[in-house]
Amino acid sequence: MELIDTHCHLTFDPFTDQIEQVLRRSREAGVTSCITVGTTLEDSQKAIELAERHDNLYATVAVHPHEAKTVTDKTMAQLETLAQSEKVVAVGETGLDFHYDFSTPEQQKEAFTRHLELAADLNLPVIIHSREAFDETLTIMNEFQSTLPKVVFHCFSGSAEQAKILLDKGWYISFTGVVTFKNAEKTRDAAKIVPLDRLMLETDCPYMSPEPMRKQKVNEPALLIHTARFLAELKDLDFTDFARAVTATTKNFFALP
């Protein structure tokens, strides 16, 4: 069995001094590959450097919506240069986050548009972060419907109705440990309708440890196994068959070996 953590942040502080141990525990749990996701220009560089040191790691490049106010022409040019690495498999995470106001909606929308242009120009998949901004996110993305090769909405916690909108557009949906939370009935309803050829898994670690590991404050890729088992049971599928299918979906989406 192999699983792939499609969205983690292995460059963040909790992992800095123990990356080898984290990756060992990941492999032992059956999570054989991870994609560490860039959130700033500096973090994207670190993600690539980390991925280049490990065969089973890949990276993405982007500036997170929280940091949209920092995006300039120079930033985008540097991201484009970083994206030339063979270890870079996507642009992201990018999008809109109206829960916080670290950057204004206008700054976020401009940065988001520029990231989508970059993904289209480079013919790379794009990882979408959308929080309390579903309609606004779609409004911008609709302009790129025909130019973006592949799209995944990461850390999905929306409704089945919202999931259907994304699926009808040909996009993908990725679930974190949130789907295991007791109060996440809406997200579970959404997960039930997502076919395995559009479904991916992630930890978004170091955040949001899944049940039954909620007390482990620092989430890590090894814990993806709990989300995977939960979703297989939710869909009434054999776990091995479920794991094989979502891993194939992930490899296809990110063009992984």
C-alpha positions as CSV (number, residue, x, y, z in Angstrom):
1,M,0.0,0.0,0.0
2,E,1.1,3.5,-0.7
3,L,-0.5,6.9,0.1
4,I,0.6,10.4,-0.9
5,D,0.3,13.4,1.3
6,T,-0.6,16.0,-1.4
7,H,-0.3,19.1,0.8
8,C,1.9,19.5,3.8
9,H,4.3,22.1,5.1
10,L,7.5,20.3,6.0
11,T,9.5,23.6,5.9
12,F,7.6,24.9,9.0
13,D,9.2,25.2,12.4
14,P,7.8,22.0,14.0
15,F,9.7,19.9,11.4
16,T,12.9,21.8,11.0
17,D,15.0,19.7,13.4
18,Q,13.4,16.4,12.9
19,I,12.6,16.0,9.2
20,E,14.4,12.7,8.9
21,Q,12.3,11.2,11.7
22,V,9.1,12.6,10.3
23,L,9.8,11.1,6.9
24,R,10.8,7.8,8.5
25,R,7.5,7.7,10.4
26,S,5.7,8.6,7.2
27,R,7.2,5.7,5.2
28,E,6.5,3.3,8.1
29,A,2.8,4.3,8.0
30,G,2.6,3.7,4.3
31,V,2.7,7.4,3.2
32,T,5.4,7.0,0.7
33,S,5.5,10.5,-0.9
34,C,4.8,14.0,0.2
35,I,4.3,17.4,-1.6
36,T,5.5,20.2,0.6
37,V,3.7,23.4,-0.4
38,G,5.2,26.9,-0.7
39,T,3.6,29.8,1.1
40,T,6.0,32.6,0.4
41,L,8.9,33.2,-2.0
42,E,11.4,32.2,0.7
43,D,9.3,29.2,1.8
44,S,9.0,28.0,-1.8
45,Q,12.7,28.1,-2.2
46,K,13.1,26.0,1.0
47,A,10.4,23.6,-0.2
48,I,12.4,23.0,-3.4
49,E,15.7,22.6,-1.5
50,L,14.1,20.1,0.8
51,A,12.5,18.1,-2.0
52,E,15.8,18.0,-3.9
53,R,17.4,16.2,-0.9
54,H,14.8,13.5,-0.8
55,D,13.6,11.2,-3.6
56,N,10.0,10.9,-2.2
57,L,9.4,14.7,-1.7
58,Y,8.1,17.2,-4.2
59,A,7.4,20.9,-4.0
60,T,5.2,23.7,-5.1
61,V,5.7,27.4,-5.4
62,A,3.4,30.3,-4.5
63,V,2.7,33.2,-2.1
64,H,-0.2,32.4,0.2
65,P,-3.3,34.7,0.2
66,H,-2.3,36.0,3.6
67,E,0.9,37.4,2.1
68,A,-0.7,38.7,-1.1
69,K,0.3,42.2,-0.2
70,T,4.0,41.3,-0.7
71,V,3.5,40.1,-4.3
72,T,5.2,42.3,-7.0
73,D,6.4,41.8,-10.6
74,K,9.7,40.7,-9.2
75,T,8.0,38.2,-6.9
76,M,6.2,36.5,-9.8
77,A,9.4,36.5,-11.9
78,Q,11.2,34.7,-9.1
79,L,8.4,32.2,-8.6
80,E,8.6,31.5,-12.4
81,T,12.3,30.8,-12.1
82,L,11.8,28.6,-9.1
83,A,9.2,26.6,-10.9
84,Q,11.8,25.4,-13.4
85,S,13.0,22.9,-10.9
86,E,12.2,19.3,-11.8
87,K,10.9,18.9,-8.2
88,V,8.1,21.5,-8.7
89,V,4.8,19.8,-9.5
90,A,2.3,22.7,-9.1
91,V,1.6,26.3,-8.4
92,G,0.1,26.9,-5.1
93,E,-1.2,27.3,-2.6
94,T,-3.0,30.4,-4.0
95,G,-6.5,31.8,-3.7
96,L,-8.6,33.9,-1.4
97,D,-8.9,33.9,2.4
98,F,-11.5,36.3,3.8
99,H,-11.4,34.8,7.3
100,Y,-8.4,36.9,8.1
101,D,-7.4,40.4,6.8
102,F,-3.7,40.0,6.6
103,S,-4.0,41.2,3.0
104,T,-7.0,43.1,1.6
105,P,-9.5,41.4,-0.7
106,E,-8.2,43.5,-3.5
107,Q,-4.6,42.5,-2.9
108,Q,-5.6,38.9,-2.7
109,K,-7.6,39.0,-5.9
110,E,-4.7,40.6,-7.8
111,A,-2.1,38.1,-6.5
112,F,-4.5,35.2,-7.1
113,T,-5.0,36.2,-10.7
114,R,-1.3,36.5,-11.3
115,H,-0.7,33.0,-9.8
116,L,-3.4,31.6,-12.2
117,E,-1.7,33.3,-15.1
118,L,1.6,31.7,-14.0
119,A,0.1,28.2,-13.7
120,A,-1.5,28.6,-17.2
121,D,1.8,29.8,-18.7
122,L,3.8,27.0,-17.2
123,N,1.1,24.4,-17.8
124,L,1.2,23.3,-14.2
125,P,-1.6,22.2,-11.9
126,V,-2.8,24.8,-9.4
127,I,-3.6,24.3,-5.7
128,I,-6.5,26.5,-4.5
129,H,-6.9,27.8,-1.0
130,S,-10.4,29.2,-0.6
131,R,-11.7,30.2,2.9
132,E,-15.0,32.1,3.3
133,A,-14.6,33.2,-0.3
134,F,-16.1,30.4,-2.5
135,D,-18.1,32.6,-4.9
136,E,-15.4,35.1,-5.2
137,T,-12.8,32.4,-5.9
138,L,-15.0,30.9,-8.6
139,T,-15.6,34.3,-10.3
140,I,-11.8,34.7,-10.8
141,M,-11.2,31.1,-11.8
142,N,-14.0,31.1,-14.4
143,E,-11.8,33.5,-16.4
144,F,-9.2,30.7,-16.6
145,Q,-11.5,27.8,-17.1
146,S,-10.0,26.9,-20.5
147,T,-6.3,27.7,-19.8
148,L,-5.6,25.9,-16.5
149,P,-4.5,22.3,-17.0
150,K,-5.6,20.9,-13.6
151,V,-7.2,22.4,-10.5
152,V,-7.5,21.0,-6.9
153,F,-9.3,22.7,-4.1
154,H,-7.3,21.8,-1.0
155,C,-8.5,21.3,2.5
156,F,-12.1,21.2,1.3
157,S,-14.6,21.8,4.0
158,G,-17.5,23.0,1.9
159,S,-20.9,21.5,1.2
160,A,-21.9,18.7,-1.2
161,E,-23.5,21.4,-3.4
162,Q,-20.3,23.3,-3.6
163,A,-18.4,20.1,-4.3
164,K,-20.7,19.3,-7.2
165,I,-20.0,22.7,-8.7
166,L,-16.3,22.0,-8.6
167,L,-16.7,18.5,-10.0
168,D,-18.9,19.8,-12.8
169,K,-16.0,22.0,-13.9
170,G,-13.7,19.1,-14.1
171,W,-11.7,20.0,-10.9
172,Y,-10.4,17.9,-8.1
173,I,-11.1,18.0,-4.3
174,S,-8.6,17.2,-1.5
175,F,-9.6,16.3,2.1
176,T,-7.7,16.8,5.3
177,G,-8.3,15.3,8.8
178,V,-11.2,17.8,9.1
179,V,-13.4,15.2,7.5
180,T,-12.9,13.1,10.6
181,F,-14.0,15.8,13.0
182,K,-17.3,15.2,14.9
183,N,-18.8,18.5,13.7
184,A,-17.8,18.0,10.1
185,E,-21.0,16.4,8.8
186,K,-21.3,18.8,5.9
187,T,-17.8,17.9,4.8
188,R,-18.5,14.2,5.0
189,D,-21.6,14.7,2.9
190,A,-19.4,16.3,0.3
191,A,-16.8,13.5,0.5
192,K,-19.5,10.9,-0.3
193,I,-20.2,12.4,-3.7
194,V,-16.6,12.9,-4.8
195,P,-15.5,10.0,-7.1
196,L,-12.1,8.4,-6.5
197,D,-10.7,9.7,-9.8
198,R,-11.2,13.3,-8.4
199,L,-10.4,12.8,-4.8
200,M,-7.0,13.3,-3.1
201,L,-5.8,13.3,0.5
202,E,-3.6,15.6,2.5
203,T,-2.6,16.5,6.1
204,D,-2.0,20.3,5.7
205,C,0.4,19.5,8.5
206,P,1.5,20.8,11.0
207,Y,-2.2,21.7,11.4
208,M,-5.4,19.7,12.0
209,S,-4.5,16.3,13.2
210,P,-7.3,13.8,12.4
211,E,-9.3,11.7,14.7
212,P,-8.3,9.7,16.7
213,M,-5.1,11.7,17.0
214,R,-6.5,15.1,17.7
215,K,-4.5,15.3,20.9
216,Q,-1.3,15.2,18.9
217,K,-0.9,18.9,18.4
218,V,1.7,18.7,15.6
219,N,0.1,16.9,12.7
220,E,2.5,15.0,10.3
221,P,2.3,13.0,7.1
222,A,2.2,9.6,8.9
223,L,-1.2,10.5,10.3
224,L,-2.7,10.7,6.8
225,I,-3.4,7.0,7.2
226,H,-6.3,7.8,9.6
227,T,-8.0,10.2,7.2
228,A,-7.6,7.6,4.4
229,R,-9.1,4.8,6.5
230,F,-12.0,7.0,7.6
231,L,-12.8,8.0,4.0
232,A,-12.6,4.4,2.8
233,E,-15.1,3.4,5.5
234,L,-17.3,6.4,4.8
235,K,-17.5,5.3,1.2
236,D,-18.0,1.7,2.2
237,L,-14.9,0.6,0.2
238,D,-12.1,-1.8,0.8
239,F,-9.2,0.2,2.2
240,T,-6.6,-1.3,-0.1
241,D,-8.7,-0.6,-3.2
242,F,-9.4,3.0,-1.9
243,A,-5.8,3.7,-1.3
244,R,-4.7,2.4,-4.7
245,A,-7.4,4.5,-6.5
246,V,-6.6,7.8,-4.7
247,T,-2.9,7.3,-5.2
248,A,-3.4,6.7,-8.9
249,T,-5.5,9.9,-9.0
250,T,-2.7,11.8,-7.3
251,K,0.1,10.5,-9.5
252,N,-2.0,11.4,-12.6
253,F,-2.8,14.9,-11.3
254,F,0.7,15.9,-10.3
255,A,2.5,13.8,-13.0
256,L,4.4,11.9,-10.4
257,P,6.5,8.8,-11.3
